[in-house]
């Protein structure tokens, strides 16, 4: 597909089927990615409760890695989609190269630092003394693969924001399937234990990285070339403006998980492991909705850049409706089947099952609210409203989660910890709605002025 054909598709094809066509491969890749994240938890939980808790501790680090990848990926991708909407592929190529090479270099530096201070790192992530040995074995390999994990996220987003969701899905999806296959082989067959889980993860991430880098060379996709690396103030400023909302969201998610590890640690390894499992399940449920929302993002970016505001509004409301329906159905299923779902991970530990099932049921009650939160955040980020998008991003795990968990833990103990995230989601939904409504009205006003603009009449002397 040529650049002109892609532009016509993004700005002329009916919004609903266009979003679905872009969303389906992304949903599949997100689900596979989420499944292989859960695969580590699932297989490692068969070792012991402490080993299961170690994966939860390491998941905080994985979230930091995702924060870096999403910052440069979403920042570059948002900018790229608007530039392609303006038919400025030359600058888009420079943005892609700058985002990719900067993130790769930064992640190498952080990987080296993390390896040097490995002991301090696992305790800083919330490991208990019984969980720490398992956590170090897991985190050691994750740090080695960190540059490829970060870069895979960046390449995935760059492809996706161009409207090449299929190529992005292939890279992420095949790597995820490989990880699911390798996990039991390395953990049990080769008797590597928890180290085998992290080794299979970084091998699959390297395969994803290689596939995604190759896919950037296919067709009219933007090629990643070092000669296009342009570390200018303007490019970095726009990348960070558009990408920092993703960073805030992921970094605060990591901070929240670290605090959860410390808060639940006083209730024993079973509590740490249970909350870790519920977090992975929630991420799996949300991944389908995020995948659908990521089908919305290039449509939003292209049409906003091309000033087709009616299509932007139509795409937004369609996305909210579809995700709300999906989340309501998933929330009902998760609430009813909560004990059975937790048992899939570790049926031998009744305390873990009890704690995990209750936490999952609380989370499922609030999950439909995430439809408005996710879509609002993506919408604000895509149209360049970085400040509002950043505020929505930090609200869930920053503005509302920490005060909520501090208050509820003090009043209700472990039950308060289990209730804290759903209450934070409720407050975030209200806040995101307030942040978004005025922008929707502003875009509607722009479209009204465009529709009613009088044609210019040439006056002859």
N, C-alpha and C positions, 0 to 999 in steps of 0.2 A: 504494500500500500504506500503510495507516494505521500509526501507531506500535504499536498493540496487535497488529496482524497481523504486523508485523516482529518484535516480541518473541516471539510464538508460533512463528514460523518459526525464529528463532535458538535457541530453547530446547526445541523439540519435534520438529522435523524430524530424521530420522536423520542422524547426523554425517557419514557418508561422502559421500552425495549433496549435502548442504548445503555442505560444504567445496568440492567440485568445482564447484557452481553459482556460488559466490563466487570461486573461483580462476580459472576459465576466462577471463572477461573481463580479470582482472588479469594473467594469464600473457600474454595477447595484447598488452595495453598495455605490459607490461614488455619483451616481445620487440621490439615496434615501437620503443619508446624506446631499447633497447639497439642495435637495428639502425641507428637514425638517429645514435646516437653513433658506431657503427662506420662509417657512411656518410661522415662527415667524414674519418676516417682513410683509408678506401678511396679516395675521390676525391682528397684532398690528396696521398696517396702517389704519385699519377700525376705530380705536379709535380716532386718531387725527394725524395731521402732526408732532407735537412735539413728540408724542409717537413713530412715525415711525423714527424720528431722533434719539431717545434714543436707538433703536435697532442698528442703525449705530454706535453710540458711544460704545455700548457694544460689537459690532463686533470686535472692536480693541482689547478688552480684550480677546475675544475668539481666536483671532489670536495669542496672546501671549501664551495662553494655548496650542494651536496647535503647536507653536514653541517648547515648552518644550516636548510635546509628540512626535513630529517628530524627535527631536534631539536624544532622547533615543531610539525611535522606529526604525528610519532609521539607526542610528549608530549601534544598536544591530543587526538589520536585515541584513544589508550589510555584516557585519562580519560573521554572522551565515551562510549566503548563500555561502560565500567563504569557510568556514570551512566544510560545508556539501559537497561542491564540492571536498574537500580534504579528505572526509570521517572521519572527526574528530568531532563526535557527542558529545563526553564528554565535550570538551571545548565549543562547541556551547551551551550546556545546561547551563554552567556557565555564559556565556555571556548573555543569555536570562534572567536568574534570576537576574543578577546584574543590567541590564538595567531596568527591571520591578520594583524591590524594591527601587532602587535609585530614580526613577522618582516619585513613589508613596509618598515617604517620603518628597521629595522636594516640591511637589505640596501641601501637607498638610501644610507645613510651610508657603508657599506663600498665601494659602487660609486664614490662620489666620491673616496674616499681612494685606491682602486686606480688610478683614472684619473690622479690627480695624480702618483703615484709609479710610473707604468707601467714605466719603464726598470729601476728597482730591482726591481720585482715579477718581471719575467720571468727575471732572473738569479737571484733568490731561489728561483724555482721549478725551477731546475736547467738553464737554457738555456746552451748553449755559445755562443761568439762567432759561429759560423756559423748556429746555429739561432735566435739572438735576434731578428734582423730579421723572420723569419717569425712567431715567437711574438708579437711586439708587434702585428703586423697582425691576428693572430687574437684575442688577448686583449682588444684595444681594444673590439671590438664585444660580446664576452661580458660585459664590465663594464657596458656600457650596458643590456643586457638582464637583468642580475643580479636586480633586484627582481621581475621577472615570472617568472624561473626559480625563485627561492626560493618565491614565493607559489603557483606551480603545484604544487610538491611538497607544500606545506601543504594546499592545497585537495584535492588527490588523496587524501591520507591521511585528512583529515576525512571525506570522502565514503565512503571504503573502510571505515573503522572503524564507520560507521553501518550497514554491510551493503549499501551502494549501490555495489558494485563496478562495475556496468554504467555508471553515470554517470561514475565516475572514469576508466574505460577509454576512453570516448568522447573525453574531453578530451585525455588523454595520447596516445591512438592516432592521432587525426586530425592533431594537431600533428606527430607523428613522421612520418607519411606525407608531410605537406607538406614537411618538411625534406629527406626523401629526394628529392623531386621538384625542389626548389629548388637543392640542392647542385650538380649538374652545370650547371644553367642559369647560376648566378652565377659559378661557378669558371671554366668553359670558354666558354660562350656569350657572357657579358658580360665575359669576360677579367678578372675581379676577383681571380683567384688565391686564395690562402688567406684573404683578407679576405671573399671571397664565401661561403666555408664557414661562417665565424662569423656573417655577416649572415643567412644562411638559417636558422641555428640560433636566433637571437634572434627572428626573425619568427615561426617556428613555435612558439616558446615563448610569445610574446604571444598567438597564436591559442589555444594550449592554456589559457593563463590565462583568457582571455575565456570559453571554453566551460565550463571548470570552475566559474567564478564564476556563470555562468548556470545550470548544472546544480544548484547549491546552492539554487536557487529552485524546483526542480521537485518536485512531490509533497510528501511529508512530510520531505524532507531539511531539515537545519538551515540556515536562511538566515543569511548573513553580514551583520550590521547593526552600524554603528558605535555605535548606542545600547546595544548589548549589550557593548561593550568595557569590561571590568572588570579593570583592572590591580591586582588585590589580591595580597597576599603568599601567601595560600592557593592561589590559582589558579596563580601563577607557580611556587610551590614544587612543586606536583604535576606541572605541565607539564615542568619541568626534571628532576624525579625520573624521570619516565617517558620523557623525550626524550633525556636525556644519554647513555644507552647508544648510541643511534643517532649522536649527535654524536661520541662517542669513537671509534666504529667508522669513521665516514666521515673524521673529521679525521686519525686515525692512518693511514687508507688514503692520504690525501693526503700526509701526512708521509713515508710509506713510498715513495710514487711520486716525491716530490721527492728523497729519498735515492737511489733507484734511478737517477734522472736524473744525479745527481752521480757515483754509483759507476760507471755505464756510460759516462759522458762521456769518461773517460780511455781507453776502448777505441774511440772514434770515433762519428761520427753514426749509422753503421749499427747499432751496438749499442743506442744510445738509441732509434732508430726500431723496432728489432726487439722490444725489451722493451715499448715502447709498444703495438705491435700485439698482442702476446701478452696484455697487460693488458686490452685491449679485447675480445679473443676470450674471455678468462676471464669478464669481466663479462657477456658475451652468454650464455655457458653457465649462469652462476649466475642470470641474470635470470629464467629459466623457473622455477627452484626457488624463488626469492624470491617470484615471482608466486603460486606454489602456497601457500607459507607465508603470504602475505598473505590468502589465502582462509581460512586457519586462524585468523588473529589476531582478527577480529571474533567468530568462534564462541567462541574462548577467553575473550575479554573479557566478552561477554554472559553466558555460562554461569558464569563465575567470579563476576561481580557478582550473578547470581541464585542462587548457591550450588548449582549443579548440577555437583558436582565429578566425578561419573562421566563426564559428557559432556566435561569438560575433558581428563581422562586419555585417553579414547578418541580424541579429536581429536588429541592430541599424538602418540600412537603411530602413528596412521594417517598423519599428516604425515611422520614420520620414515621410515616404510616406503616411501611413494610417492616421496619425494625421493631416497632411497637407490637405488631402482631406476632412476630417471631419470638420476641422476648417474653410475651405473655404466655405463649404455649410452652416455651422452655422452662419458665419459672414454675408453672403448674406441675410439669413432669418432674422437675428437680425437687420440689417440695414433697410430693407424694412418695418418690422413690429414694429420698435422702439416705435412709439407713442402708438400703441395698447397694447404693452407689459407693458409700464409704467402705462397705465390706469387701468390695472388689479389690481394694488396695491392701487391706490388712485385716482379715477376718479373725485372726487369733487374738487381737487386743480389744476386748470389750470396752475398756475405758476410752480408747481412741475412737471407736465407733460411736459411742454415746456423745462425746464432745463434738466430733465432726458432723454428725447428722443434725444436731441442733443448730450449729453454725451455718450449715448449708441451707437449712429451712429458713432461717432468718434472712439470708442473702437472697434466696429465691423470691421472697415477698417483695423485695425492693427492685428486683432486676428489670421489670418493665420501664422503670424511670430512666434507665440508662439509654433508652432510645433517644430521648430528647437531649441528654447530656452529650452523647457521642456525636450525633448529627450537628448539634449547635457548635461544638468545638471544631469539627472538621470544616464546617461552613465558614466560621469566622477566620480560621487559619487560611483557608483557600482564597478568600477575597482580600487578604492582606491586612486584616484587622488584628495585628499581632498582639496588641495590649489586651484587648477583650478576650482573644483566644487564650492568651497566657493566664489571665485571671480565671477563666473557666477551667483550664488545665490544672491549676494549682488548688482550686477550690475543694475538689473531692478529697485528696489526700493531704492537703495543706491547711486550708482555711477551716475545714469542718471535721476532718477525721481525727486529728490530734486532740482538739478540745473535747470531742465526743468520747473518744476512748479513755481519756484521762478522767472525765467525769463519771462515765458509766462503770469503769473498772473499780473506781473508788467506792461507788454505791452498791454494785452488784457482783463484783469479783469476776470470775470466769464467764458468767452469763453476760456481764456487761461488755466483755471483750467480744463475745459472739454477736452482740447486738450493734456494736459500734459502727461497722461499715454500712449496714442498711440505713441507719439514721443519717450518716454522713451523705449517703446517696440522695436521700430525701431533700436535705438542705441544698445540695449541689444542683439538683433538678430545678428548684425554685430560682436559684441564683443564675443558672444558665439560661433559663427562660427570660429573665429580666434583661440579661446581657444581649440576647439575640433579637427580641421583639423590635426594638427601636431600629436596628440595622435592617431588618426585613421591611419595615415601613419606609426606610430611606431608599432602599433598592426599588420598592414598588413605586415610589415617587419619581425616581429616575426613569423608570419604564413609562410612566404616565407622561412625563415631559417629552420623552422620545416619540411616543405614539402621537402626541398632539403638536409636535413641532411643525411650524408652518414652512412650506417650501420657500426657498429664496427666490424673489422675483427681480429679474434684471430690469433696471430702469434705464431706458434709452434717452439720450439727449435729443 
